[in-house]
């Protein structure tokens, strides 16, 4: 069987009857825009997120943009982001004429920390965007304390960590995206909770902020033809909402399957010279959107090519940091030498990770990698 980075076809087979019926029900009802499935999904996702108010939207990039539009930010205000992330995190900052401030990340978790953030704060700083990369939360307790001290908003980018939980020192547990002021996510098909097209959501525990987010996502409307804010037109398609309702019911099972695969990888790779397995943070669960190893000794690209020749896909997330992207040379600000980010961009490699990985596939993948390091 062909090995995939993400096996969406295999996943669909297990939920085919549920999904097919959900899609057909939308077609029969012919309410394709803002149909009842959209509200039902928002309510069910809210329950999953322990009561956060959910505003669905068209995609994860829109979610970030709408979140920032709701915070009364002004052109020139600075938003602190990790340098090691996908471009969408900084893209919306530039679109809104704000200034992305790029900081380094922790070398083991790949996430920003309170220490890296603190060095970047100025009088113009208004918000922080922790990106919960590859499936586990950034260390949020000290980040929240720093944000409170400095009067900053915290916007969580949780597109890769839906279902992960963070545990505070007092034992309080919160779901990723419900820890800061606003959480943002993507339902891109390859995400742990993905639809069969584009989709996204914003969520918050603040009801006043939720009302504003909801209006901005819908043309800034208070009610039809009454517009209180400058808004956008960003909505989740009814068909996608119907599919997400089905997949949400399986999300925790999917997370369990991903962790089982990760544990098998760990047990085989741990101690292999030249390979570093992903670190688990003690205060965050991991949902393994990616299983990302570090390859030392400058052999990452060689390993990637070796695996591809064996029929095993592997991906580099991310080969070029934000601070080196041409689009951000003039609008952004860089703090520090970003040496960790630079090292990660040349050493990380993500190998197949999804809910349908079989023991035989894992054995073939791991045998191939072990063979490479023995050569």
C-alpha positions, 0 to 999 in steps of 0.5 A, a space after each residue: 500500500 502506498 504510504 501517504 503523509 496524510 491518508 485522507 482516503 483511508 480515513 474517509 473509508 471508516 466514516 464514509 456512511 456518516 459523511 455521505 449521509 451528512 453531505 446528502 442531507 445538506 443537498 436535500 435541504 438546499 441551504 448551502 450558505 449558513 445552513 443549520 449545520 453551520 450553527 450546529 457545528 459551532 455549538 458542538 465545537 464550543 462544547 468540545 472547547 469547554 464553552 468557548 464561543 465559536 465563530 466559524 469562517 472561511 479559512 485559518 488565515 481569515 481567522 487570524 485576520 478577523 481576530 486582529 481586526 477585532 482588537 482595535 489595533 492601529 497601523 504600526 502597532 507591533 505583533 510578536 510572532 515566531 520566526 519559525 512558522 507558516 507565512 499566514 501568521 505574519 501575512 495578516 499582520 502585514 495586510 492590516 498595516 501592522 508590524 510583525 516582530 519576529 523572534 526565535 523559538 525554543 530548540 526542542 518544542 519549536 515554540 516561542 517562549 516568554 523569554 524570547 517574547 520579552 526581549 522584543 517588547 516595545 511601547 508599540 507592542 500590542 499582541 503576541 501570537 503563540 503558534 502551537 506548532 506540530 501539535 503541542 501548546 507553547 508554554 502558555 502560563 509564563 506567556 500569559 503572565 508576561 502579557 498581563 504584565 505588559 497589557 498585551 493581547 494573546 492570539 493563539 494560532 492553534 491550527 496544528 494543535 486542535 485537541 491538545 490541552 495545557 496544564 497550569 501549575 495549579 492543575 487547571 487544564 485548558 484546551 489549546 485556543 481557549 487559553 489566551 484572548 482569542 484562538 484561531 484555527 484552520 480546517 484545511 483537509 490535512 489538519 487533525 480536524 479537517 474538512 473536505 475543502 477550506 474552513 476555519 474558526 475563531 473562538 474566545 471565552 469573552 462574550 463581548 469579544 465574540 459578538 464583535 468577532 461574529 460581526 466582523 466576519 459577517 460584513 461588520 453587521 449588527 443586523 441585516 443592513 446595519 453595519 457597525 464595523 468594517 468587516 469581511 465576508 468570511 463564512 464556513 460552507 454548510 457542506 464543510 460544517 456537516 463534514 466537520 460535525 462528523 469528524 469532530 466526534 472522532 477527533 479524540 480517537 484520531 489523537 489517540 491513533 496519532 499518539 500510538 504511532 508517535 510512541 512507536 516511532 519514539 521507541 525505535 528512534 530513541 538513541 539513534 545517533 544523528 536523529 533527535 525525536 520530538 520533545 514532549 512538554 510536561 505541561 501540554 498534551 501532544 496531538 502530533 499534527 506532524 511527527 518532526 525529527 531533527 537530523 544532525 550533521 547536515 544530513 537532513 536533505 540527504 535523508 529526505 531524498 533517500 526516503 523519497 527513493 524508497 517511496 516514503 514521503 517526507 516534508 520540510 516544515 519550514 525551509 525558509 524562516 519568516 525573517 528571510 522571506 522577501 515580503 517581510 524584509 521591509 515591514 517586519 522587525 527581527 529580534 536577535 540573531 534567530 540562530 535556533 530558527 536558522 538551525 531548525 530550518 536546515 535540520 527538521 524533517 516531518 515523516 508520515 503521521 496520520 490516523 491510518 498508519 499501519 504497523 507494517 507501514 511504520 516498520 517499513 518507514 523506521 527500517 528505512 530510516 535506521 538503514 540510512 543512519 547505519 550506512 
